[in-house]
Amino acid sequence: MTNQEMINKDLEYIFHPCSQMKDYESNLPLIPIARGEGAYLYDFDGNRYLDAISSWWVNLFGHTNPKISQKLKEQLDTLEHVIFAGFTHEPAVKLAKRLVALAPGGLKKVFFADNGSSAIEIALKMSFQYYKNKGEIRPRFISLENSYHGETMGALAVGDVSLYKEIYKEILIESLQAKSPALCSEDEALEDMERLLREYKNRVSSVVIEPLVQCAGSMAMYDASYITKLRALCNKYGVHLIADEIAVGFGRTGTMFACEQANITPDFLCLSKGITGGYLPLSTVLMTDDIYSAFYCDYSSGKSFLDSHSYTGNTLACTAANATLDIFEEEQIIKKNSTLIEFITNELKRLAPLPHIKETRQRGMIAAIELEGFSVNRRVNLEIYRYALKQGVLIRPLGSVIYIMPPYIITTDELKKIFDVIKEAILML
């Protein structure tokens, strides 16, 4: 099979995500991948691509990681899946126990789902029902401007990236957006949040944030001190805090979870993406005993939380997640990544003086380079994407923002190549 043969078959049948399919006829390359190994992807013609974005931020320890693959092979011969209502299994129990031990103190229970958007939906529904179980109706949620929390209807409703949300505005539940500390001063953002909490007192169930980095919002970043102060505001006004760490969890910001840097415990912690090392869909929602207790009652009371997914707690996905956590522990990944983080910092400094660079920013293993000085109609992101692919590097800019979110197995030589290609791409614009 050649690349072109695979492309022809693909375009006959498949509608790709985040794509204008007509682009594949001329502007946008469609790359058929035959296999992956380590930090690289290989197409059917033998070309290889250094995966600088961890295949949409999920692939923490490289493609076909031998440790994760071996654990999955062993599990395949034992149990692939079982209904999770009324049944359980060892990989899920083991994973839940480990997540509770790793998470900020006070998060004691784990609810399983199968993708990030579903985790957000669960947290929103659970927060609303928590208050309803106590006799209160609180239909409002507050998120931050420029936020992104997924693309199912509830998750989309609390997001604020118009590219995804605007087309559906007539059918979405109403939510409130407070100013983002990534786009204004921390004091201004906190004042705006308190204004909303005060104005909608006893009508807000929860505040939902992406701690430290608004990833789909062009990798906008802010300080942990905002989260610390926000936790205090949520306590003051009696609302839940939902931490959406779907993209920033599992070491991306330099600590296992971004909330650690704020020294707080959210009421809900939503996790997905890197949880399985990029192998299989899985998400979890961690919560406090207080949340859990609001649903613990006689079935006839109507207070049960009735949310289910066919693949909830999938055995193979939980096995991949446990293997991923094994690597974190055995190889001391958080400590090991400090060397890569420092290298990325120095590479950003090297790029900073280049023309068209408005700003560089970094949180741990996430780096962003924001460009300026181009016509709004010019598809600079597509030009950079195509150039980088020709040089054997997969980066996928968000508008005028080039970012990297590499796998943790990447070497400094490979990081150097990525930044060299980014430099060349900027200079050729």
C-alpha positions in Angstrom: 0.0 0.0 0.0 1.3 3.5 -0.9 0.5 6.8 0.7 -1.6 7.9 -2.3 -3.6 4.6 -2.4 -4.4 5.0 1.3 -5.4 8.7 0.8 -7.7 7.8 -2.0 -9.5 5.1 0.1 -9.7 7.5 3.1 -11.2 10.4 1.2 -13.8 8.1 -0.3 -15.3 7.2 3.1 -14.0 9.3 6.1 -15.0 12.7 7.5 -12.0 13.9 9.6 -12.3 16.0 12.8 -11.3 19.6 13.0 -11.0 19.7 9.2 -12.5 21.3 6.2 -12.6 18.2 4.0 -12.2 20.3 0.8 -8.8 21.4 2.1 -7.5 17.9 1.6 -8.0 18.3 -2.2 -5.4 21.0 -2.4 -4.1 22.9 0.7 -4.0 20.4 3.5 -1.8 17.3 3.3 -3.3 14.0 4.5 -0.6 11.7 5.9 -1.4 8.0 6.1 0.4 6.5 9.1 1.5 2.9 8.8 3.2 2.6 12.2 4.7 4.4 15.1 7.8 3.9 17.2 9.1 6.1 20.0 8.7 9.8 19.2 8.2 9.0 15.5 5.3 8.2 13.1 6.0 6.5 9.8 3.9 6.7 6.6 3.4 4.1 3.9 6.2 5.5 1.8 8.7 5.2 4.6 8.8 8.9 5.6 9.0 9.6 9.3 7.6 12.5 11.4 8.8 13.6 14.8 5.6 13.9 16.8 6.1 17.2 18.6 2.4 17.4 19.8 2.1 13.9 21.2 -0.7 13.2 18.8 -3.2 15.7 20.2 -1.5 15.7 23.6 -2.1 12.1 24.6 1.1 10.1 23.8 3.3 10.6 26.9 5.8 7.8 26.4 6.1 7.3 22.7 4.2 5.2 20.2 4.1 1.4 20.7 5.8 1.8 24.1 7.1 -1.7 24.9 6.0 -1.6 28.6 2.5 -0.4 28.0 2.1 -2.8 25.0 3.2 -5.8 27.0 0.7 -5.1 29.8 -2.1 -4.8 27.3 -1.1 -8.1 25.6 -1.2 -9.8 28.9 -4.6 -8.3 29.8 -6.1 -9.3 26.3 -5.8 -13.0 27.3 -7.7 -12.4 30.6 -10.5 -9.9 30.2 -11.2 -7.2 27.6 -14.3 -5.5 29.0 -17.2 -6.0 31.4 -20.3 -4.0 32.2 -19.3 -1.6 35.0 -22.7 -1.4 36.6 -22.8 -4.1 39.3 -19.4 -5.5 38.2 -15.8 -4.5 38.8 -12.3 -5.7 37.9 -8.8 -5.5 39.3 -7.3 -2.9 36.8 -10.1 -0.4 37.7 -9.7 -0.9 41.4 -5.9 -0.6 41.2 -6.1 2.5 39.0 -8.7 4.3 41.3 -6.6 3.6 44.4 -3.5 5.0 42.6 -5.2 8.1 41.3 -6.6 9.0 44.8 -3.1 8.6 46.2 -1.6 10.8 43.5 -4.2 13.5 43.4 -4.5 16.6 45.7 -5.5 15.6 49.2 -9.3 15.2 49.8 -10.2 13.7 46.5 -11.4 10.3 47.6 -13.7 8.8 45.0 -13.3 8.1 41.3 -16.0 8.0 38.6 -15.0 6.5 35.2 -15.9 7.6 31.7 -14.3 7.3 28.3 -13.2 10.7 27.0 -12.5 14.2 28.3 -15.8 15.8 27.2 -17.7 13.1 29.0 -15.7 13.8 32.2 -16.6 17.5 32.1 -20.3 16.6 31.5 -20.2 14.3 34.5 -18.7 16.9 36.7 -21.2 19.5 35.6 -24.2 17.2 36.1 -22.9 15.9 39.4 -22.3 19.5 40.7 -25.9 20.5 39.7 -27.5 17.4 41.2 -25.5 17.8 44.4 -27.4 21.0 45.1 -30.7 19.6 43.8 -30.3 16.6 46.1 -30.1 19.2 48.9 -33.2 21.1 47.8 -31.5 23.9 45.8 -31.7 24.6 42.1 -28.5 26.2 40.7 -28.6 26.2 36.9 -25.6 28.4 36.3 -21.9 27.5 35.7 -19.0 29.9 35.4 -16.0 29.4 33.3 -13.2 31.7 32.0 -13.1 33.7 28.8 -11.0 31.9 26.2 -11.6 28.5 27.8 -12.2 25.1 26.2 -13.7 22.1 27.9 -14.7 19.8 25.1 -17.3 19.5 22.3 -20.3 17.6 23.6 -23.2 20.0 24.3 -22.6 20.6 28.0 -18.9 20.9 27.7 -19.2 23.2 24.7 -21.6 25.4 26.7 -19.1 26.2 29.4 -16.3 26.8 26.8 -15.6 30.1 25.2 -13.6 29.4 22.0 -16.0 30.8 19.4 -14.6 28.6 16.6 -16.2 25.6 18.2 -19.1 27.2 20.1 -20.6 30.0 18.0 -22.5 27.8 15.5 -24.4 26.0 18.3 -25.2 29.0 20.5 -29.0 28.8 20.1 -29.1 25.3 21.5 -26.6 25.5 24.3 -27.3 25.9 28.0 -26.5 29.3 29.3 -23.3 29.8 31.1 -21.3 32.7 32.4 -17.7 33.7 31.5 -15.4 35.6 33.8 -12.3 37.4 32.7 -9.3 35.1 32.2 -6.1 35.8 34.2 -4.3 34.8 31.0 -5.7 37.8 29.2 -5.8 40.5 31.9 -4.3 41.1 35.3 -4.9 38.6 38.1 -6.7 41.2 40.2 -9.0 42.2 37.4 -9.9 38.5 36.7 -10.6 37.8 40.4 -12.7 41.0 40.7 -14.8 39.9 37.7 -15.2 36.4 39.0 -16.4 37.7 42.4 -18.8 40.1 40.6 -20.5 37.1 38.9 -20.5 35.0 42.1 -22.1 37.8 44.0 -24.6 38.7 41.2 -25.6 35.0 40.8 -25.4 34.0 44.4 -27.1 30.7 45.2 -27.7 30.2 41.5 -24.2 28.9 40.5 -23.3 25.3 40.9 -19.7 25.4 40.0 -16.7 27.3 38.5 -14.8 25.3 35.9 -11.2 26.1 34.9 -8.2 24.7 33.0 -5.5 25.2 35.6 -2.4 27.2 34.4 -2.9 26.7 30.6 -5.9 27.4 28.4 -4.7 24.9 25.8 -7.1 25.2 22.9 -7.4 28.9 23.7 -4.0 29.4 21.9 -2.0 28.1 24.9 -2.8 31.2 27.0 -1.1 30.8 30.4 -1.5 32.3 33.9 0.0 31.9 37.4 -1.0 29.4 40.1 -1.7 32.3 42.5 -5.0 32.9 40.7 -6.1 29.3 41.3 -5.3 29.6 45.0 -7.4 32.8 45.3 -10.2 31.3 43.2 -10.4 28.4 45.6 -11.0 30.9 48.4 -13.7 32.7 46.4 -15.5 29.4 45.7 -15.4 28.6 49.4 -16.7 32.1 50.3 -19.7 31.8 47.9 -20.3 28.1 48.5 -19.8 26.8 44.9 -17.8 23.9 43.6 -14.5 24.2 41.8 -14.0 21.9 38.8 -10.4 21.5 37.7 -10.3 20.4 34.0 -6.8 18.8 33.9 -7.6 16.7 30.8 -4.8 18.4 28.9 -2.5 19.7 31.7 -2.5 16.7 34.0 0.1 13.9 34.2 3.1 16.1 34.3 2.5 18.5 31.5 3.0 21.6 33.6 5.9 20.3 35.5 4.0 18.7 38.4 1.9 15.6 38.3 -1.2 17.8 38.4 -1.3 21.6 37.8 -3.4 22.2 40.9 -0.5 21.1 43.0 1.3 24.4 42.1 -1.6 26.3 43.7 -1.6 24.0 46.8 -5.4 23.5 46.6 -7.9 20.7 46.2 -10.7 21.2 43.7 -14.1 19.6 44.4 -13.8 17.8 41.1 -10.7 16.8 39.1 -11.3 15.8 35.5 -8.6 13.7 33.8 -8.1 12.1 30.4 -5.7 12.3 27.4 -2.4 11.2 28.8 -3.9 8.9 31.4 -3.4 5.9 29.2 -0.2 7.1 27.5 -2.2 7.7 24.3 -3.3 4.1 23.9 -7.0 4.0 24.6 -9.9 6.3 25.4 -10.4 6.8 29.2 -11.4 9.5 31.5 -12.0 9.9 35.2 -13.6 12.4 37.6 -12.2 12.5 41.1 -14.3 14.0 43.8 -14.5 14.7 47.5 -16.3 12.6 50.1 -18.8 15.5 50.5 -19.8 15.2 46.8 -20.0 11.4 47.0 -22.1 11.5 50.1 -24.8 13.7 48.5 -25.7 10.7 46.2 -25.4 8.0 48.8 -28.9 7.1 49.8 -31.8 4.6 49.3 -32.5 4.1 45.6 -36.1 5.1 46.0 -35.0 8.6 47.0 -34.2 9.6 43.4 -30.9 11.0 44.4 -28.7 8.4 42.6 -26.4 9.6 39.9 -27.5 7.9 36.7 -24.8 8.5 34.2 -23.4 5.6 32.2 -21.3 4.9 29.2 -21.0 1.5 27.5 -17.2 1.4 27.9 -17.1 2.9 31.4 -14.1 1.6 33.3 -12.9 -0.4 30.3 -10.5 -3.1 31.4 -7.9 -2.6 28.7 -7.9 1.2 29.1 -7.4 0.8 32.9 -4.6 -1.6 32.2 -2.9 1.0 29.9 -3.4 3.7 32.6 -1.8 1.5 35.2 1.1 0.8 32.9 1.5 4.5 32.3 1.6 5.2 36.0 4.2 2.4 36.4 6.5 4.3 34.1 6.0 7.5 36.0 7.0 5.8 39.2 9.8 3.5 38.0 11.5 6.1 35.9 10.8 9.2 38.1 9.4 11.0 35.1 8.5 14.3 36.9 12.1 14.7 38.1 13.5 13.5 34.8 11.4 16.0 32.8 13.1 18.9 34.6 16.1 18.5 32.3 13.8 18.7 29.2 11.9 21.7 30.6 15.2 23.6 31.1 16.2 22.7 27.5 12.9 24.0 26.2 13.3 27.2 28.2 16.7 27.9 26.6 15.4 27.1 23.1 12.6 29.6 23.5 15.1 32.2 24.5 17.0 31.5 21.3 13.9 32.0 19.2 12.6 35.1 21.0 14.6 37.7 19.0 13.3 36.4 15.6 11.0 38.6 13.5 7.2 38.2 13.8 7.5 36.8 17.4 5.2 38.6 19.7 5.8 36.4 22.8 7.1 33.1 23.9 5.7 31.3 27.0 6.1 28.0 28.8 4.6 25.9 31.5 6.6 22.8 32.1 6.5 20.6 29.0 4.2 23.0 27.1 5.8 25.7 25.0 4.2 28.3 22.8 5.4 30.9 20.3 2.9 33.6 19.4 3.4 35.3 16.0 2.2 38.7 14.8 2.3 41.0 11.8 0.3 38.9 9.3 -2.9 39.5 7.5 -5.9 38.0 9.2 -6.7 36.2 6.0 -3.3 34.6 5.6 -3.2 31.0 6.8 0.1 31.2 8.5 -0.6 28.1 10.6 -1.1 26.0 7.5 2.1 27.3 5.9 4.0 26.4 9.1 2.3 23.0 9.3 3.1 22.1 5.7 6.7 23.3 6.0 7.4 21.3 9.2 5.9 18.1 7.7 8.3 18.4 4.8 11.1 18.6 7.3 9.8 15.5 9.1 8.3 17.3 12.1 4.6 17.2 13.2 3.5 20.5 14.7 0.0 21.8 14.4 -0.2 25.6 15.2 -3.3 27.1 16.8 -3.9 30.1 14.6 -0.9 32.3 15.0 0.5 30.3 17.9 3.1 27.6 17.3 3.2 25.2 20.2 4.9 22.0 21.2 3.7 19.4 23.7 6.2 16.6 23.1 6.3 13.0 24.5 8.3 12.6 27.6 10.7 10.1 25.9 11.9 12.8 23.6 15.7 13.6 23.5 17.4 16.9 23.6 18.6 16.3 20.1 15.1 15.7 18.9 13.9 18.9 20.7 16.7 20.8 19.0 15.5 19.6 15.6 11.9 20.7 16.4 13.0 24.2 17.4 15.4 24.4 14.4 12.5 23.6 12.1 10.3 26.2 13.9 13.0 28.8 13.4 13.3 28.0 9.7 9.5 28.1 9.3 9.3 31.5 10.9 12.1 32.9 8.8 10.6 31.7 5.6 7.2 33.5 6.3 
